[in-house]
């Protein structure tokens, strides 16, 4: 299948992210998965980091990335870019095919370091290929997951999207959507990260409900470096893994963190990050939530983005 002509025609508009680009992509059928079965793979250069990305247009997230010229999740990328400087450390937990790792690699530069954790061997292989094709040498790819204790767990990929892998039990109606299962090694992050991390530390975590367990395995890292943290938080995924948004909020509060909801606002024609303080547990159930430790370098860097 070749890309529909109208879809090709909207690429320049969407890459510039001109006003109404979302409506333009909707009209072009970009959000309709059934129209993209058998679609080709395309290679583009990411506009936020300059690395090449090999994207399957069959995948909804990679297709959006193709049309935008960047990974589709802008709030998290804006947060990460605002936190990281050359020489820093970026930890990508649940790195999938490496979209956020590429951004982190570019931001920390040759004097910084990226640690990517991905237990899905297929996704990890794609990430490693991207690193090799771009000659990236500041990334360590760890083919494992993170938890609060070492173990071997079953990773279930719900749907064909490699980013939807979970260590939580998949039961009921969701079980029929599991496309593949892997036996994967999980470790405590504190046990495998180097004893000294370069610069200031930022963590991105997206582990489909396993966030509390992964963060408990990073308790020493949180206490020592007070890293900025950002992740996808979905209540039903947390419940599936035996936790909740309230538990996650309490866990980070115990470490002294303030939580924020992430959003993007257009100001003077530009898209800008907005951090909205979280005051109630029900506000945690958002696609993007971030935590900052007061008084850290990252909280100062992102201070102008915080809504009073």
Secondary structure, DSSP 8 states (H G I E B T S, - for coil): ----HHHHHTHHHHHHT-TTHHHHHHHTTTT-GGGGTT--EEEEE-TTT--EEEEETTSHHHHHHHHHTS-S-HHHHHHHHHH--TT-EEEEES-TTSHHHHHHHHHH-TTSEEEEE---HHHHHHHHHHHHHHT--SEEEE-SEE-SS-EEEEEEEEBS-GGGEESS---GGGGGGEEEEEEEEEE-HHHHS-SS--SSEEEEE--TT-HHHHHHTTHHHHHHH--EEEE---HHHHHHTT--HHHHHHHHHHTTEEEEEEEEEEETTEEEEEEEE--SGGGG-SS-EEEEETTSHHHHHTGGGEE-
